[in-house]
Amino acid sequence: MAISPKNHVDFNVIHLYTENDVEFEKVFVALAIDSVADAFKNISQAIEEQNLINTRACGHKLKGASSIAGLITLNKLAYTLNEMVSIDPDNLQNLQVELQEEVKLVTQILQEYLESF
C-alpha cells in the first residue's frame, strides 16, 4: 500500500529542480534518499554526544538538502535543530525520534516514487 506524500514530499519542487528530466529526476531522488540517511546518522551522533555546535550544523545541512528535495516536514524538523540555543536532552531525544520516523517515511515515499518509473 502506497503512503500518501501529502505534507511530507512536494514533488513539484523535485520537478522544478530537475526540469522534468526523468533520468535526472531518478538520480536526484536517489541522491536525496542517500543524503537524508547520511544526515540522520550525523545528527544522531551529534545528539548522542550532546554537541550543540554539531547538532546545529547538521540541522543546517539537512535544512538545505530537505528544502531542495521538497521534504516538507523534514525541513521543519531540521529548522528546529538549526535554531537550537541549548542542549535539552529530553527535547533532543523527542526530536530524534520524530526525525527517525520522518526519515523512514520520506525514504519509503521516495523509494516508491523511484520504483514507479
Secondary structure as UniProt FT lines:
FT   TURN            6..8
FT   HELIX           11..18
FT   TURN            19..20
FT   HELIX           22..48
FT   TURN            49..50
FT   HELIX           52..68
FT   TURN            69..70
FT   HELIX           72..82
FT   HELIX           89..115
//
